[in-house]
Amino acid sequence: MRWRKGGASSAAFEPITFEPRSGGTSARRAGTVLGVSADPQQRAVEVRRSARRRRTVSAYREGDRTVVLIPARMSEAEEQRWVGVMLDKLAAQESRRTLGDAELTERAERLSDQYFGARARPRSVRWVTNQNTRWGSCTPAEGSIRLSHRLQGMPEYVVDYVLLHELAHLLVPGHGPRFWELLEAYPRTERARGYLEGVVAAERLPKVPAAREE
């Protein structure tokens, strides 16, 4: 699988184009479908099918909606799958505009207001580069939260989940039932956990040996 950027666009970010390596699919008439996505910013998603598009899937932002371009031959199941993939990739692309520590603190405060009734009030939130075996940590006595720099570039909903995880620890030290009850308020908890578990699993895969030079 190979990602590449497409041509110029009026969107704030260049479109992302993907070339799926999948098998045959059922034919379907070209058209447009408008719906609501699992996009962290809850943008409307417009899926545009094209008979001329043979192999690639592209996506870009257009105002307050996300446009996903797919081949007309894709099945509905494939459409749903690739729309999700493209939304995650766009979100990751946009989150590469790394928040500074002050902005990260403001983001944590907004999340606390939204999901925890403003009960978790961190004194500081910052990026650190010495956390390679965990995504975040906190010191409740100091009200400080630290996020691993490895989160930079991941979708916003994943960063928000880790922030909420550490904010919850300011209220509940351990990982007991009360802790997980707090995180249930965040609707993307399971999705974010699945994303991070996938990253960990990928990192553990054996490296492909280099081809031997003749």
Order of alpha helices (4+ residues) and beta strands (2+ residues): beta-beta-beta-beta-beta-beta-alpha-alpha-beta-beta-beta-alpha-alpha-alpha
